[in-house]
C-alpha cells in the first residue's frame, strides 16, 4: 500500500530528526520529547513519519503553505 519510495524517504527523514533530538534533546514539552520518553525510538520514528505525511496531505488537499506553529511564551 502506498508509494514505497516516498514511505522510505519519510522514514529516513524522521529517523534523522529522532536521532538528532536524542543527541541534542528535543524542545521541552514538545510532542517528540513526550513520545521519546515513553515509547521505543523506532515507533516514534514511524509515528513522526506518519505525522509528516498527514501534514503534507492536508497541505496538498487545501493548497496552502505550511504555517509553523507559534511557540508558547513561558
C-alpha positions in Angstrom: 0.0 0.0 0.0 1.3 3.4 -0.9 4.4 4.6 -2.7 7.4 2.6 -1.4 10.0 5.2 -2.2 8.0 8.0 -0.6 7.4 5.9 2.5 11.1 5.1 2.7 12.1 8.8 2.4 9.6 9.8 5.2 11.1 7.1 7.5 14.7 8.2 6.7 13.9 11.9 7.4 12.0 11.1 10.6 14.9 8.9 11.8 17.3 11.8 11.3 15.0 14.1 13.3 14.7 11.5 16.1 18.4 10.8 16.2 19.3 14.5 16.4 16.7 15.1 19.1 18.0 12.1 21.1 21.5 13.5 20.9 20.8 17.2 21.4 17.5 16.9 23.2 14.0 17.7 21.9 12.4 21.0 22.8 10.9 21.0 26.3 7.3 19.8 26.4 7.2 19.0 22.6 5.3 16.1 21.2 8.6 14.5 20.2 10.1 14.7 23.7 7.0 13.2 25.3 6.9 10.3 22.8 10.6 9.6 23.2 10.2 9.5 27.0 7.6 6.6 26.9 7.9 4.8 23.5 10.7 3.0 21.6 12.7 5.1 19.2 11.6 3.1 16.1 8.0 3.5 17.0 8.5 7.3 17.5 10.2 7.4 14.1 7.3 5.8 12.3 4.8 8.0 14.2 6.7 11.1 13.2 6.8 9.9 9.5 3.0 9.4 9.7 2.5 12.8 11.2 4.6 14.5 8.5 2.7 12.5 5.8 -0.6 13.7 7.2 0.6 17.4 7.3 1.8 17.1 3.7 -1.5 15.5 2.6 -3.5 18.3 4.3 -1.4 21.0 2.6 -1.8 19.4 -0.8 -5.6 19.0 -0.5 -6.1 22.5 0.9 -3.5 24.0 -1.5 -2.0 26.1 1.3 1.5 26.9 2.5 2.8 25.5 5.8 2.5 27.7 8.8 4.8 26.7 11.6 3.1 26.5 15.0 3.7 29.5 17.2 5.8 28.7 20.2 4.0 29.4 23.5 5.7 32.0 25.7 6.6 30.9 29.2 
